[in-house]
Amino acid sequence: MFALVDANSFYCSAEQVFRPEWRGRPIVVLSNNDGCIVAANRQAIDAGVPKFEPYFKVKALCDRLGIIALSSNYELYGSLSANMMKVK
């Protein structure tokens, strides 16, 4: 048997695992060197922040709306993904 598992806004959700006080808040995760938005949760998208936009173009909007912008943490995402894959 095979299953397809899709974690909503995975990078943002992964960050919230260790920061539960951020649940329900708008979050974006930035690419290497904080160049572009690579992930945005539903709250950030609903606030008007587009994914894959260069961060410098939307930084003022994020600051004004209190959107949490995070540098990517691929070690964290890889670890959580590996743990998800172990579920049987």
N, C-alpha and C positions, 0 to 999 in steps of 0.2 A: 504494500500500500504506500502511496505517496501523498504528500500534502504540500500545498503551497501556503506559506505563511507570509503575510505582508504586515509589517509594523508601520502604523501611520506615522508619518513624519519622523522616521526612525532616529535620525541624529538628534532631533529636538527631544523626542521621548526618552532617548538614552540619557541625555543630560538631566532630565527631570527625575530619573531614578535616584540620583544622589542629591538632588535639590528639590525635595517634594514641595517646598514653599513656592516653587515656580509653576506648579500645576495650575492650569487655567490662565496663565499669563502668556502674552505673545513673545515668541522666541524665534530668532533666526540663527543659523550656524553658517559661518563664513568659510571660504576655501582656504587653501594654504596661503599664508601671508595676508590673510583677511581681505582678499581681493574682491570676491563675489559671494553673493548669497547662494549657498548650495542646498540649504534646507530651511523651510519655514513651516511652523505649525499653523493650524487652522486659524487661530486667533491673529497671528501676524498677517496671514493672507487676507483675512476679513478686514483688517485695518488698512489694507491697500499696499502692502509690501510685496512686490513681485519676486518670485524665485529667479535666480540666475542673473540678477541685476548687479552691476558693479556697486559695491557697498558705498563708495564715496558719493554716488548719486542719490542714495536714500538714507544716508547717515542722519541728516537733519530731521527727516521724518521719523526715523526710529527714536532719536533722542526726544523729540517733541511728544511722541506717543508712549514713551516708556517701554519700548520694545527692547528686550534683552538680546544683545548681539554677542555671540560667543565664537571664539576661535575653534576650529575643528579639532577633535581629539580622536584620531583614528584608532589609537590603542584601545580606548574605551569602547568604541563602536564594534571593533573586531572581537573584543572579549564578550560583550553582550550578545553579539550575533552567534558566536561559537556556543555560548550557553543555550541560546534558543534552539540551535540545531541538535543539541543533546536530548531535548525533550522527546520522550517516546510514548 
